[in-house]
Amino acid sequence: MADYSIWMLEYAHCPTQPVSSVLCGQHNRGEMLLTCTYLVLKGEGHVAMVDVGYNYAGPQKARADGFGVTDWQPPDQVLAKIGLRPQEVDTVLLTHAHFDHMGNLQAFPNARFFLQQRELAGWEGALALGPRYGFLTQAVDPSDVALAKDLVQAGRMTLVDGPVQDVLPGIHLRPVYDSHTFGSQLVLIDQPAGRWVVAGDNCYAYENLTGLGADGVFVPVGFGVGSQVNMIKALDEMLALAEGKVERVIVGHEAKSWQVFPSWCSADGLYAAEIELAPGEKSRRP
């Protein structure tokens, strides 16, 4: 068990996300706000991140604009809110390869990256299928996949095959194959006060876990390449790993997070949350 400070940092948001893409089958329910975030962990001699967001330039700008994502800010500005710089990040745990999670690898020059082998191979195969299969790849930038392959060759990206215990002290990886993506993975953070489960995009909102009107029936996300069965099993697994405590599941796109965790909004209109602070870590809240 380790002791990390954990922050959830918003780098952009999407105010017009269709509800049906968040909650499968909930058509004609309009739109909702989704936040775009990454997680930062500091402790045990490491500065680590879960996911890296994207770079708002070139094809990624067009892709983000197409999804209605707004108010993007670069990592140096976002990390500065907690007194860190991208150059200090030594480890990045990638939940999956969608552009808003793996689209800014080049911004972290000193980091080593971890991704499930089946995730990279799955997207290589999907991109090779051609434009008629474009529905599968609409959230993946081919240049991100190419860069990931280059980083593997350079020894800076490790492709893991299945669960990994203690990828860093107290931090573990659990794959949920053929769910939201081919090789999505959950990130578990074991702290003295209990375990945090980082959902990746296998959960977009608390309602995926609690059910419609809190009826307890899992609702899979409405956007993905795997089966709905596997998406529901992923929800069940993350809740079991959190010992049934929804409040211990960190949902990176859930805008309600800013009411759940101690948070603040900066002048750029973006939020940050102090999920947990290790002993001796000062609060960055204004």
DRENPAKE-31752 format. One line per 3 residues: number of its first residue (from 0); their letters; for each residue x, y, z of N, C-alpha, C. Coordinates in nm, 3 decimals, always signed. Layout:
N
NUM> A> X:Y:Z:X:Y:Z:X:Y:Z | ... $
//
This chain:
286
0> MAD> +0.084:-0.119:+0.000:+0.000:+0.000:+0.000:+0.088:+0.124:+0.000 | +0.045:+0.226:-0.074:+0.125:+0.347:-0.087:+0.041:+0.468:-0.045 | +0.099:+0.584:-0.060:+0.030:+0.707:-0.019:+0.056:+0.814:-0.123 $
3> YSI> -0.045:+0.843:-0.203:-0.034:+0.940:-0.311:-0.128:+1.058:-0.288 | -0.086:+1.174:-0.334:-0.180:+1.284:-0.356:-0.243:+1.261:-0.492 | -0.374:+1.282:-0.500:-0.448:+1.253:-0.623:-0.532:+1.374:-0.660 $
6> WML> -0.510:+1.421:-0.782:-0.589:+1.533:-0.835:-0.659:+1.491:-0.963 | -0.776:+1.542:-0.984:-0.850:+1.527:-1.110:-0.854:+1.664:-1.175 | -0.797:+1.676:-1.295:-0.781:+1.806:-1.360:-0.859:+1.810:-1.491 $
9> EYA> -0.942:+1.910:-1.504:-1.019:+1.929:-1.627:-0.936:+2.009:-1.727 | -0.924:+1.957:-1.850:-0.850:+2.028:-1.954:-0.940:+2.077:-2.066 | -1.066:+2.034:-2.067:-1.166:+2.077:-2.166:-1.300:+2.022:-2.118 $
12> HCP> -1.407:+2.055:-2.191:-1.536:+1.994:-2.161:-1.625:+1.996:-2.284 | -1.728:+1.913:-2.279:-1.823:+1.903:-2.389:-1.962:+1.932:-2.333 | -2.017:+2.051:-2.360:-2.146:+2.086:-2.302:-2.266:+2.028:-2.376 $
15> TQP> -2.243:+1.964:-2.490:-2.355:+1.919:-2.574:-2.344:+1.770:-2.607 | -2.304:+1.689:-2.510:-2.291:+1.545:-2.534:-2.430:+1.480:-2.536 | -2.464:+1.406:-2.640:-2.595:+1.338:-2.642:-2.606:+1.239:-2.526 $
18> VSS> -2.715:+1.244:-2.455:-2.735:+1.154:-2.342:-2.727:+1.009:-2.386 | -2.776:+0.979:-2.505:-2.777:+0.839:-2.550:-2.638:+0.782:-2.571 | -2.536:+0.868:-2.587:-2.399:+0.817:-2.598:-2.339:+0.788:-2.461 $
21> VLC> -2.400:+0.844:-2.359:-2.355:+0.821:-2.221:-2.430:+0.705:-2.159 | -2.561:+0.702:-2.178:-2.649:+0.600:-2.123:-2.715:+0.526:-2.238 | -2.670:+0.404:-2.263:-2.716:+0.330:-2.380:-2.869:+0.317:-2.382 $
24> GQH> -2.926:+0.349:-2.497:-3.069:+0.332:-2.517:-3.156:+0.447:-2.471 | -3.095:+0.548:-2.408:-3.174:+0.662:-2.358:-3.188:+0.770:-2.466 | -3.265:+0.737:-2.567:-3.284:+0.828:-2.679:-3.382:+0.939:-2.643 $
27> NRG> -3.371:+1.049:-2.717:-3.462:+1.163:-2.702:-3.458:+1.223:-2.562 | -3.343:+1.209:-2.496:-3.327:+1.272:-2.364:-3.238:+1.395:-2.372 | -3.206:+1.438:-2.494:-3.134:+1.563:-2.510:-2.984:+1.548:-2.490 $
30> EML> -2.924:+1.653:-2.435:-2.779:+1.661:-2.421:-2.742:+1.683:-2.275 | -2.613:+1.660:-2.246:-2.563:+1.679:-2.110:-2.418:+1.725:-2.117 | -2.370:+1.775:-2.006:-2.231:+1.821:-1.996:-2.142:+1.705:-1.956 $
33> LTC> -2.035:+1.684:-2.034:-1.929:+1.592:-1.994:-1.801:+1.672:-1.975 | -1.726:+1.636:-1.873:-1.597:+1.698:-1.853:-1.487:+1.610:-1.915 | -1.378:+1.671:-1.954:-1.261:+1.598:-2.007:-1.146:+1.620:-1.910 $
36> TYL> -1.095:+1.512:-1.856:-0.999:+1.524:-1.746:-0.885:+1.424:-1.760 | -0.779:+1.448:-1.684:-0.683:+1.344:-1.653:-0.655:+1.346:-1.504 | -0.600:+1.236:-1.457:-0.569:+1.221:-1.316:-0.419:+1.238:-1.296 $
39> VLK> -0.381:+1.302:-1.187:-0.240:+1.318:-1.153:-0.217:+1.259:-1.014 | -0.112:+1.179:-1.002:-0.076:+1.116:-0.875:+0.068:+1.153:-0.842 | +0.089:+1.194:-0.719:+0.223:+1.234:-0.674:+0.254:+1.163:-0.543 $
42> GEG> +0.362:+1.087:-0.544:+0.403:+1.017:-0.423:+0.492:+0.899:-0.455 | +0.551:+0.840:-0.352:+0.639:+0.723:-0.368:+0.751:+0.751:-0.469 | +0.794:+0.877:-0.475:+0.901:+0.914:-0.566:+0.859:+0.930:-0.711 $
45> HVA> +0.729:+0.935:-0.738:+0.679:+0.944:-0.874:+0.581:+1.059:-0.891 | +0.577:+1.111:-1.013:+0.466:+1.193:-1.059:+0.406:+1.117:-1.177 | +0.285:+1.069:-1.160:+0.221:+0.984:-1.260:+0.090:+1.046:-1.303 $
48> MVD> +0.046:+1.004:-1.420:-0.084:+1.048:-1.472:-0.162:+0.928:-1.522 | -0.292:+0.939:-1.517:-0.379:+0.847:-1.588:-0.437:+0.924:-1.706 | -0.391:+0.886:-1.827:-0.428:+0.950:-1.953:-0.365:+1.088:-1.969 $
51> VGY> -0.368:+1.139:-2.092:-0.296:+1.264:-2.123:-0.378:+1.365:-2.202 | -0.507:+1.336:-2.228:-0.586:+1.428:-2.308:-0.542:+1.428:-2.453 | -0.561:+1.542:-2.520:-0.524:+1.552:-2.661:-0.459:+1.687:-2.688 $
54> NYA> -0.403:+1.701:-2.806:-0.340:+1.825:-2.848:-0.434:+1.896:-2.945 | -0.474:+2.017:-2.911:-0.575:+2.088:-2.991:-0.508:+2.156:-3.110 | -0.470:+2.072:-3.208:-0.405:+2.122:-3.329:-0.425:+2.019:-3.439 $
57> GPQ> -0.426:+2.064:-3.564:-0.433:+1.975:-3.678:-0.556:+1.886:-3.675 | -0.540:+1.757:-3.711:-0.656:+1.665:-3.714:-0.726:+1.652:-3.580 | -0.650:+1.663:-3.470:-0.712:+1.651:-3.339:-0.804:+1.769:-3.310 $
60> KAR> -0.769:+1.886:-3.358:-0.857:+2.001:-3.341:-0.989:+1.977:-3.413 | -0.981:+1.928:-3.536:-1.103:+1.900:-3.613:-1.186:+1.792:-3.545 | -1.119:+1.691:-3.491:-1.192:+1.583:-3.424:-1.262:+1.634:-3.298 $
63> ADG> -1.190:+1.714:-3.220:-1.249:+1.769:-3.097:-1.366:+1.861:-3.131 | -1.349:+1.945:-3.231:-1.457:+2.035:-3.271:-1.579:+1.955:-3.318 | -1.553:+1.844:-3.388:-1.663:+1.761:-3.435:-1.743:+1.699:-3.322 $
66> FGV> -1.678:+1.671:-3.210:-1.747:+1.616:-3.095:-1.803:+1.725:-3.004 | -1.780:+1.851:-3.038:-1.833:+1.962:-2.957:-1.755:+1.991:-2.832 | -1.626:+1.953:-2.828:-1.543:+1.978:-2.710:-1.491:+2.122:-2.716 $
69> TDW> -1.495:+2.192:-2.605:-1.459:+2.334:-2.602:-1.363:+2.364:-2.486 | -1.306:+2.485:-2.491:-1.228:+2.543:-2.381:-1.103:+2.463:-2.345 | -1.041:+2.399:-2.446:-0.919:+2.321:-2.422:-0.806:+2.410:-2.371 $
72> QPP> -0.728:+2.355:-2.279:-0.607:+2.421:-2.232:-0.492:+2.320:-2.231 | -0.368:+2.364:-2.258:-0.254:+2.272:-2.268:-0.211:+2.220:-2.131 | -0.139:+2.107:-2.129:-0.100:+2.047:-2.002:-0.015:+2.137:-1.913 $
75> DQV> +0.072:+2.221:-1.973:+0.154:+2.306:-1.886:+0.068:+2.402:-1.805 | -0.038:+2.453:-1.865:-0.127:+2.544:-1.792:-0.212:+2.467:-1.690 | -0.258:+2.349:-1.728:-0.345:+2.271:-1.640:-0.266:+2.219:-1.520 $
78> LAK> -0.149:+2.162:-1.543:-0.070:+2.107:-1.433:-0.015:+2.216:-1.341 | +0.004:+2.337:-1.394:+0.054:+2.446:-1.311:-0.040:+2.477:-1.195 | -0.167:+2.441:-1.208:-0.264:+2.466:-1.101:-0.231:+2.389:-0.974 $
81> IGL> -0.153:+2.280:-0.989:-0.112:+2.203:-0.871:+0.040:+2.204:-0.856 | +0.105:+2.303:-0.919:+0.247:+2.325:-0.900:+0.337:+2.226:-0.971 | +0.290:+2.167:-1.081:+0.370:+2.068:-1.154:+0.388:+2.110:-1.299 $
84> RPQ> +0.485:+2.047:-1.366:+0.511:+2.070:-1.509:+0.507:+1.936:-1.582 | +0.471:+1.936:-1.710:+0.469:+1.809:-1.785:+0.601:+1.735:-1.782 | +0.712:+1.808:-1.775:+0.844:+1.744:-1.774:+0.868:+1.661:-1.648 $
87> EVD> +0.791:+1.686:-1.542:+0.808:+1.613:-1.418:+0.735:+1.479:-1.417 | +0.648:+1.458:-1.512:+0.569:+1.334:-1.517:+0.660:+1.221:-1.565 | +0.673:+1.116:-1.484:+0.761:+1.004:-1.521:+0.685:+0.880:-1.566 $
90> TVL> +0.556:+0.872:-1.535:+0.477:+0.754:-1.568:+0.338:+0.795:-1.613 | +0.290:+0.736:-1.721:+0.153:+0.759:-1.767:+0.086:+0.624:-1.789 | -0.028:+0.605:-1.724:-0.108:+0.484:-1.737:-0.227:+0.517:-1.827 $
93> LTH> -0.230:+0.456:-1.943:-0.331:+0.488:-2.045:-0.448:+0.391:-2.034 | -0.567:+0.444:-2.005:-0.683:+0.356:-1.994:-0.725:+0.301:-2.129 | -0.710:+0.381:-2.235:-0.741:+0.335:-2.370:-0.689:+0.439:-2.469 $
96> AHF> -0.705:+0.412:-2.598:-0.637:+0.491:-2.700:-0.724:+0.593:-2.771 | -0.844:+0.621:-2.724:-0.923:+0.726:-2.786:-0.848:+0.860:-2.777 | -0.874:+0.948:-2.874:-0.792:+1.068:-2.889:-0.794:+1.157:-2.765 $
99> DHM> -0.904:+1.159:-2.690:-0.912:+1.246:-2.574:-0.845:+1.186:-2.450 | -0.785:+1.068:-2.468:-0.711:+1.003:-2.359:-0.565:+0.978:-2.394 | -0.537:+0.953:-2.523:-0.400:+0.921:-2.564:-0.350:+1.015:-2.674 $
102> GNL> -0.411:+1.133:-2.685:-0.380:+1.220:-2.797:-0.276:+1.327:-2.771 | -0.205:+1.319:-2.658:-0.105:+1.423:-2.629:+0.021:+1.361:-2.568 | +0.059:+1.246:-2.618:+0.176:+1.175:-2.566:+0.303:+1.260:-2.576 $
105> QAF> +0.312:+1.339:-2.683:+0.435:+1.415:-2.707:+0.454:+1.528:-2.606 | +0.353:+1.560:-2.529:+0.363:+1.668:-2.431:+0.437:+1.627:-2.304 | +0.469:+1.496:-2.292:+0.530:+1.446:-2.169:+0.662:+1.376:-2.205 $
108> PNA> +0.767:+1.456:-2.225:+0.891:+1.403:-2.286:+0.968:+1.307:-2.197 | +0.942:+1.306:-2.069:+1.020:+1.221:-1.978:+0.938:+1.105:-1.920 | +0.821:+1.083:-1.977:+0.732:+0.981:-1.923:+0.753:+0.846:-1.990 $
111> RFF> +0.726:+0.743:-1.914:+0.714:+0.607:-1.967:+0.566:+0.572:-1.965 | +0.518:+0.512:-2.073:+0.375:+0.489:-2.092:+0.343:+0.340:-2.080 | +0.222:+0.312:-2.029:+0.174:+0.174:-2.017:+0.037:+0.163:-2.081 $
114> LQQ> +0.022:+0.066:-2.171:-0.101:+0.044:-2.245:-0.120:-0.106:-2.262 | -0.243:-0.152:-2.264:-0.268:-0.293:-2.291:-0.231:-0.327:-2.436 | -0.162:-0.438:-2.453:-0.122:-0.483:-2.585:-0.242:-0.500:-2.678 $
117> REL> -0.351:-0.554:-2.625:-0.470:-0.576:-2.707:-0.536:-0.447:-2.750 | -0.513:-0.340:-2.676:-0.568:-0.210:-2.715:-0.501:-0.160:-2.842 | -0.368:-0.159:-2.843:-0.297:-0.110:-2.960:-0.321:-0.200:-3.081 $
120> AGW> -0.315:-0.331:-3.060:-0.338:-0.424:-3.171:-0.479:-0.412:-3.226 | -0.576:-0.390:-3.138:-0.714:-0.376:-3.182:-0.735:-0.257:-3.273 | -0.673:-0.144:-3.237:-0.689:-0.025:-3.320:-0.610:-0.034:-3.449 $
123> EGA> -0.496:-0.100:-3.446:-0.425:-0.124:-3.571:-0.513:-0.203:-3.668 | -0.578:-0.306:-3.617:-0.665:-0.387:-3.701:-0.786:-0.311:-3.749 | -0.848:-0.231:-3.663:-0.967:-0.157:-3.702:-0.936:-0.052:-3.807 $
126> LAL> -0.822:+0.017:-3.792:-0.785:+0.119:-3.890:-0.755:+0.057:-4.026 | -0.710:-0.068:-4.026:-0.677:-0.135:-4.152:-0.802:-0.180:-4.228 | -0.919:-0.176:-4.163:-1.040:-0.223:-4.229:-1.093:-0.126:-4.333 $
129> GPR> -1.052:-0.001:-4.329:-1.093:+0.095:-4.430:-1.209:+0.182:-4.388 | -1.248:+0.276:-4.474:-1.346:+0.379:-4.437:-1.485:+0.326:-4.406 | -1.524:+0.211:-4.461:-1.658:+0.160:-4.432:-1.673:+0.120:-4.285 $
132> YGF> -1.561:+0.101:-4.216:-1.563:+0.068:-4.074:-1.533:+0.191:-3.988 | -1.552:+0.309:-4.047:-1.516:+0.433:-3.979:-1.589:+0.459:-3.850 | -1.706:+0.398:-3.830:-1.777:+0.416:-3.703:-1.691:+0.370:-3.587 $
135> LTQ> -1.617:+0.261:-3.608:-1.535:+0.206:-3.500:-1.423:+0.300:-3.460 | -1.370:+0.373:-3.558:-1.246:+0.449:-3.536:-1.269:+0.599:-3.527 | -1.391:+0.645:-3.512:-1.417:+0.789:-3.515:-1.353:+0.863:-3.398 $
138> AVD> -1.324:+0.794:-3.290:-1.261:+0.859:-3.174:-1.114:+0.827:-3.162 | -1.055:+0.768:-3.266:-0.914:+0.731:-3.264:-0.841:+0.807:-3.374 | -0.730:+0.869:-3.340:-0.647:+0.939:-3.438:-0.537:+0.844:-3.483 $
141> PSD> -0.528:+0.814:-3.613:-0.423:+0.723:-3.660:-0.283:+0.767:-3.621 | -0.260:+0.898:-3.612:-0.127:+0.944:-3.574:-0.093:+0.908:-3.430 | -0.195:+0.897:-3.342:-0.170:+0.853:-3.205:-0.125:+0.708:-3.202 $
144> VAL> -0.189:+0.625:-3.284:-0.152:+0.484:-3.291:-0.009:+0.470:-3.345 | +0.023:+0.548:-3.448:+0.158:+0.544:-3.505:+0.262:+0.588:-3.403 | +0.231:+0.695:-3.328:+0.325:+0.743:-3.227:+0.342:+0.640:-3.116 $
147> AKD> +0.234:+0.575:-3.077:+0.244:+0.471:-2.975:+0.338:+0.360:-3.020 | +0.327:+0.319:-3.145:+0.416:+0.215:-3.198:+0.562:+0.263:-3.195 | +0.584:+0.390:-3.229:+0.720:+0.445:-3.223:+0.773:+0.443:-3.080 $
150> LVQ> +0.687:+0.476:-2.984:+0.731:+0.478:-2.845:+0.762:+0.337:-2.795 | +0.688:+0.238:-2.845:+0.721:+0.100:-2.811:+0.861:+0.066:-2.861 | +0.890:+0.102:-2.986:+1.020:+0.075:-3.043:+1.132:+0.148:-2.969 $
153> AGR> +1.100:+0.267:-2.919:+1.200:+0.347:-2.847:+1.217:+0.303:-2.702 | +1.136:+0.208:-2.658:+1.145:+0.160:-2.521:+1.075:+0.247:-2.419 | +0.993:+0.342:-2.465:+0.924:+0.433:-2.372:+0.779:+0.393:-2.347 $
156> MTL> +0.725:+0.300:-2.425:+0.590:+0.250:-2.400:+0.597:+0.100:-2.378 | +0.538:+0.057:-2.266:+0.531:-0.085:-2.234:+0.391:-0.134:-2.266 | +0.381:-0.237:-2.348:+0.253:-0.299:-2.378:+0.234:-0.416:-2.282 $
159> VDG> +0.138:-0.405:-2.195:+0.115:-0.508:-2.095:+0.009:-0.606:-2.146 | +0.016:-0.727:-2.098:-0.075:-0.832:-2.142:-0.150:-0.886:-2.022 | -0.264:-0.822:-1.992:-0.344:-0.865:-1.879:-0.319:-0.784:-1.754 $
162> PVQ> -0.361:-0.835:-1.639:-0.347:-0.760:-1.514:-0.201:-0.738:-1.477 | -0.175:-0.624:-1.413:-0.041:-0.593:-1.363:-0.056:-0.547:-1.219 | +0.013:-0.615:-1.131:+0.014:-0.577:-0.990:+0.133:-0.486:-0.965 $
165> DVL> +0.110:-0.375:-0.899:+0.216:-0.281:-0.863:+0.296:-0.235:-0.984 | +0.225:-0.182:-1.082:+0.296:-0.117:-1.192:+0.376:+0.001:-1.138 | +0.324:+0.066:-1.037:+0.393:+0.153:-0.943:+0.350:+0.106:-0.804 $
168> PGI> +0.423:+0.140:-0.699:+0.383:+0.092:-0.566:+0.236:+0.124:-0.535 | +0.157:+0.022:-0.509:+0.018:+0.041:-0.472:-0.076:+0.071:-0.587 | -0.028:+0.067:-0.711:-0.111:+0.098:-0.827:-0.112:-0.024:-0.919 $
171> HLR> -0.232:-0.066:-0.960:-0.248:-0.189:-1.035:-0.335:-0.164:-1.159 | -0.317:-0.248:-1.260:-0.392:-0.240:-1.385:-0.481:-0.363:-1.399 | -0.606:-0.342:-1.442:-0.699:-0.452:-1.466:-0.768:-0.432:-1.600 $
174> PVY> -0.742:-0.520:-1.698:-0.806:-0.503:-1.828:-0.953:-0.541:-1.825 | -1.030:-0.476:-1.908:-1.171:-0.513:-1.932:-1.186:-0.518:-2.085 | -1.152:-0.632:-2.140:-1.141:-0.648:-2.284:-1.277:-0.638:-2.355 $
177> DSH> -1.270:-0.587:-2.479:-1.387:-0.582:-2.568:-1.508:-0.520:-2.499 | -1.482:-0.412:-2.431:-1.588:-0.335:-2.365:-1.599:-0.201:-2.438 | -1.566:-0.091:-2.371:-1.567:+0.038:-2.440:-1.471:+0.036:-2.558 $
180> TFG> -1.354:-0.023:-2.538:-1.257:-0.042:-2.646:-1.202:-0.184:-2.639 | -1.111:-0.216:-2.731:-1.060:-0.352:-2.742:-0.984:-0.396:-2.617 | -0.905:-0.305:-2.562:-0.821:-0.341:-2.447:-0.821:-0.233:-2.341 $
183> SQL> -0.939:-0.183:-2.307:-0.948:-0.085:-2.199:-0.893:-0.144:-2.070 | -0.846:-0.056:-1.982:-0.802:-0.104:-1.852:-0.844:-0.008:-1.742 | -0.878:-0.068:-1.628:-0.904:+0.007:-1.506:-0.772:+0.029:-1.434 $
186> VLI> -0.764:+0.137:-1.358:-0.647:+0.164:-1.276:-0.691:+0.162:-1.130 | -0.627:+0.080:-1.049:-0.659:+0.070:-0.907:-0.549:+0.138:-0.826 | -0.590:+0.219:-0.730:-0.496:+0.292:-0.645:-0.527:+0.255:-0.500 $
189> DQP> -0.440:+0.176:-0.439:-0.461:+0.133:-0.301:-0.394:+0.231:-0.206 | -0.477:+0.302:-0.131:-0.432:+0.403:-0.036:-0.462:+0.357:+0.107 | -0.399:+0.418:+0.207:-0.428:+0.380:+0.345:-0.576:+0.389:+0.381 $
192> AGR> -0.647:+0.486:+0.324:-0.788:+0.504:+0.356:-0.880:+0.418:+0.270 | -0.825:+0.343:+0.176:-0.908:+0.259:+0.090:-0.865:+0.267:-0.055 | -0.932:+0.190:-0.137:-0.899:+0.179:-0.279:-0.982:+0.275:-0.363 $
195> WVV> -0.914:+0.337:-0.460:-0.981:+0.412:-0.566:-0.976:+0.329:-0.694 | -1.085:+0.330:-0.768:-1.093:+0.261:-0.897:-1.116:+0.366:-1.005 | -1.021:+0.376:-1.098:-1.032:+0.473:-1.207:-1.097:+0.402:-1.325 $
198> AGD> -1.212:+0.454:-1.368:-1.298:+0.381:-1.461:-1.256:+0.389:-1.606 | -1.169:+0.486:-1.642:-1.152:+0.509:-1.784:-1.287:+0.548:-1.843 | -1.314:+0.509:-1.966:-1.443:+0.541:-2.026:-1.539:+0.423:-2.022 $
201> NCY> -1.511:+0.324:-1.938:-1.607:+0.219:-1.919:-1.725:+0.266:-1.836 | -1.714:+0.387:-1.786:-1.821:+0.454:-1.714:-1.809:+0.603:-1.745 | -1.913:+0.662:-1.798:-1.913:+0.805:-1.830:-1.975:+0.890:-1.718 $
204> AYE> -2.068:+0.828:-1.645:-2.144:+0.902:-1.544:-2.180:+0.807:-1.430 | -2.204:+0.860:-1.313:-2.243:+0.776:-1.200:-2.366:+0.692:-1.231 | -2.452:+0.744:-1.318:-2.576:+0.675:-1.350:-2.551:+0.542:-1.421 $
207> NLT> -2.437:+0.529:-1.490:-2.403:+0.399:-1.547:-2.395:+0.293:-1.438 | -2.343:+0.332:-1.322:-2.324:+0.239:-1.211:-2.449:+0.224:-1.124 | -2.519:+0.334:-1.100:-2.631:+0.331:-1.006:-2.763:+0.297:-1.072 $
210> GLG> -2.769:+0.308:-1.207:-2.893:+0.282:-1.279:-2.979:+0.406:-1.294 | -3.076:+0.398:-1.383:-3.167:+0.510:-1.406:-3.254:+0.531:-1.283 | -3.252:+0.654:-1.232:-3.327:+0.682:-1.111:-3.277:+0.601:-0.992 $
213> ADG> -3.148:+0.564:-0.995:-3.085:+0.486:-0.887:-3.158:+0.355:-0.863 | -3.201:+0.288:-0.973:-3.273:+0.162:-0.957:-3.181:+0.042:-0.943 | -3.048:+0.065:-0.950:-2.952:-0.042:-0.929:-2.925:-0.129:-1.049 $
216> VFV> -2.983:-0.098:-1.164:-2.962:-0.176:-1.285:-2.854:-0.108:-1.368 | -2.743:-0.177:-1.391:-2.632:-0.120:-1.466:-2.680:-0.073:-1.605 | -2.627:+0.043:-1.648:-2.656:+0.096:-1.781:-2.522:+0.111:-1.853 $
219> PVG> -2.497:+0.034:-1.960:-2.370:+0.047:-2.030:-2.359:+0.182:-2.099 | -2.235:+0.224:-2.124:-2.217:+0.347:-2.201:-2.270:+0.324:-2.342 | -2.305:+0.433:-2.408:-2.368:+0.422:-2.540:-2.272:+0.430:-2.655 $
222> FGV> -2.142:+0.432:-2.628:-2.044:+0.448:-2.734:-1.929:+0.353:-2.707 | -1.906:+0.262:-2.800:-1.796:+0.168:-2.781:-1.791:+0.065:-2.891 | -1.688:-0.020:-2.887:-1.669:-0.121:-2.990:-1.698:-0.262:-2.940 $
225> GSQ> -1.703:-0.281:-2.809:-1.727:-0.413:-2.754:-1.875:-0.440:-2.738 | -1.906:-0.552:-2.673:-2.046:-0.589:-2.654:-2.104:-0.519:-2.531 | -2.236:-0.505:-2.533:-2.303:-0.448:-2.416:-2.287:-0.540:-2.296 $
228> VNM> -2.279:-0.671:-2.320:-2.257:-0.766:-2.211:-2.125:-0.734:-2.141 | -2.019:-0.716:-2.220:-1.888:-0.686:-2.160:-1.886:-0.550:-2.094 | -1.959:-0.453:-2.149:-1.965:-0.321:-2.086:-2.032:-0.330:-1.949 $
231> IKA> -2.138:-0.410:-1.940:-2.207:-0.427:-1.811:-2.117:-0.502:-1.713 | -2.047:-0.604:-1.763:-1.954:-0.677:-1.676:-1.842:-0.585:-1.625 | -1.800:-0.491:-1.709:-1.696:-0.397:-1.666:-1.748:-0.309:-1.552 $
234> LDE> -1.873:-0.266:-1.561:-1.933:-0.187:-1.453:-1.940:-0.269:-1.325 | -1.981:-0.393:-1.339:-1.991:-0.481:-1.223:-1.854:-0.503:-1.160 | -1.751:-0.522:-1.246:-1.616:-0.548:-1.194:-1.562:-0.426:-1.121 $
237> MLA> -1.579:-0.305:-1.179:-1.522:-0.188:-1.112:-1.592:-0.163:-0.979 | -1.722:-0.190:-0.972:-1.793:-0.170:-0.846:-1.747:-0.274:-0.743 | -1.725:-0.397:-0.787:-1.675:-0.500:-0.696:-1.535:-0.464:-0.646 $
240> LAE> -1.449:-0.414:-0.734:-1.314:-0.375:-0.694:-1.316:-0.260:-0.595 | -1.423:-0.177:-0.602:-1.440:-0.066:-0.508:-1.521:-0.107:-0.386 | -1.540:-0.238:-0.366:-1.614:-0.293:-0.252:-1.754:-0.237:-0.244 $
243> GKV> -1.814:-0.216:-0.363:-1.952:-0.170:-0.370:-1.973:-0.022:-0.346 | -1.864:+0.053:-0.331:-1.874:+0.196:-0.297:-1.861:+0.281:-0.423 | -1.974:+0.328:-0.474:-1.973:+0.411:-0.595:-1.883:+0.532:-0.576 $
246> ERV> -1.879:+0.586:-0.455:-1.800:+0.706:-0.428:-1.650:+0.683:-0.439 | -1.607:+0.556:-0.446:-1.464:+0.525:-0.462:-1.428:+0.498:-0.608 | -1.523:+0.515:-0.699:-1.497:+0.503:-0.842:-1.477:+0.642:-0.899 $
249> IVG> -1.363:+0.665:-0.962:-1.332:+0.795:-1.022:-1.374:+0.790:-1.168 | -1.470:+0.875:-1.204:-1.531:+0.875:-1.337:-1.485:+1.002:-1.408 | -1.393:+0.987:-1.500:-1.324:+1.103:-1.557:-1.408:+1.198:-1.638 $
252> HEA> -1.522:+1.153:-1.689:-1.609:+1.241:-1.769:-1.729:+1.294:-1.689 | -1.739:+1.258:-1.563:-1.856:+1.294:-1.483:-1.844:+1.435:-1.427 | -1.927:+1.527:-1.477:-1.923:+1.666:-1.431:-1.966:+1.680:-1.285 $
255> KSW> -2.040:+1.583:-1.234:-2.080:+1.588:-1.093:-1.961:+1.569:-1.000 | -1.846:+1.527:-1.055:-1.727:+1.507:-0.972:-1.690:+1.633:-0.896 | -1.719:+1.750:-0.954:-1.679:+1.876:-0.891:-1.764:+1.906:-0.767 $
258> QVF> -1.877:+1.838:-0.754:-1.956:+1.849:-0.631:-1.921:+1.737:-0.532 | -1.865:+1.627:-0.582:-1.833:+1.513:-0.496:-1.700:+1.534:-0.424 | -1.600:+1.587:-0.495:-1.467:+1.606:-0.439:-1.441:+1.755:-0.412 $
261> PSW> -1.352:+1.787:-0.316:-1.315:+1.928:-0.294:-1.255:+1.987:-0.421 | -1.318:+2.089:-0.475:-1.284:+2.137:-0.609:-1.284:+2.289:-0.615 | -1.226:+2.339:-0.724:-1.231:+2.482:-0.753:-1.231:+2.503:-0.903 $
264> CSA> -1.284:+2.618:-0.944:-1.289:+2.654:-1.085:-1.195:+2.772:-1.107 | -1.106:+2.760:-1.206:-1.010:+2.865:-1.236:-1.069:+2.968:-1.331 | -0.993:+3.073:-1.355:-1.040:+3.181:-1.442:-1.065:+3.133:-1.585 $
267> DGL> -1.001:+3.022:-1.624:-1.023:+2.969:-1.759:-1.152:+2.889:-1.770 | -1.228:+2.879:-1.661:-1.355:+2.808:-1.662:-1.342:+2.658:-1.643 | -1.221:+2.610:-1.612:-1.197:+2.468:-1.593:-1.179:+2.435:-1.446 $
270> YAA> -1.223:+2.314:-1.410:-1.221:+2.272:-1.270:-1.100:+2.186:-1.237 | -1.071:+2.180:-1.109:-0.972:+2.088:-1.055:-1.025:+2.036:-0.923 | -0.992:+1.911:-0.892:-1.038:+1.850:-0.768:-0.920:+1.788:-0.694 $
273> EIE> -0.918:+1.807:-0.563:-0.824:+1.738:-0.475:-0.894:+1.614:-0.420 | -0.872:+1.502:-0.486:-0.940:+1.380:-0.444:-0.885:+1.331:-0.311 | -0.753:+1.338:-0.298:-0.689:+1.298:-0.173:-0.550:+1.359:-0.169 $
276> LAP> -0.509:+1.407:-0.052:-0.377:+1.465:-0.034:-0.296:+1.380:+0.063 | -0.174:+1.345:+0.023:-0.085:+1.269:+0.110:-0.037:+1.358:+0.224 | +0.008:+1.298:+0.334:+0.062:+1.379:+0.444:+0.173:+1.468:+0.396 $
279> GEK> +0.165:+1.596:+0.436:+0.266:+1.693:+0.398:+0.239:+1.767:+0.268 | +0.139:+1.722:+0.192:+0.104:+1.787:+0.066:+0.011:+1.904:+0.095 | +0.045:+2.023:+0.048:-0.038:+2.138:+0.074:-0.153:+2.146:-0.025 $
282> SRR> -0.263:+2.199:+0.022:-0.378:+2.217:-0.065:-0.351:+2.328:-0.166 | -0.399:+2.308:-0.288:-0.386:+2.408:-0.393:-0.515:+2.485:-0.415 | -0.614:+2.455:-0.337:-0.743:+2.524:-0.353:-0.730:+2.670:-0.310 $
285> P> -0.784:+2.762:-0.391:-0.778:+2.905:-0.355:-0.850:+2.931:-0.223 $
//
